[in-house]
């Protein structure tokens, strides 16, 4: 989704920095591309680049947890293994102080209570807009399949996009963000 948003923003002549974890998708040529592997690297790059941005789209599926210790050698299979997980930093919470005069857009992946849980996330993370995705046996937002998403803005306006590809969703999302930016800076 992040790549599709970057492509649409570039098509509209916006300057784009795309920070992405490993993927087989080639980044758009005209964007500033930064490759990362971990949530900590993502946070570090965002802190370096956010000052120049007007809008932040956080569509990465960042894990809530990471391993507490990383081994630099192979771990043999000779005994049971316990892995300790610790929470990743809440990236949007860490960037909260940068939010003034910017728009923050988040994505929500929910398995139940899509609108309610996404609205809670919108409020707690102080987002201007959230794109809510449901994950069910019949609906998987990962890959190139068609999606159903629900857009919820901070004024509680809800709009639904049904059975559309990510390029179309990016187009609608950029329309909404440009309108919000205009109204915010009027």
Protein Blocks (a to p, Z undefined) as FASTA:
>chain_A
ZZmmmmmmmmnopacdddddddfbdcdfkbccdddfbfklmmmmmmmmmmmpmbdcdfbc
cdfbdcfbdcfbdcdfkbccdddddddddfklmmmmmmgopacddddddfbhkllmmmmm
mmmnopabdcdddddfklcfehjbdcddddddfkopacddehiafklmmmmmmmmmmmmm
mmmmZZ
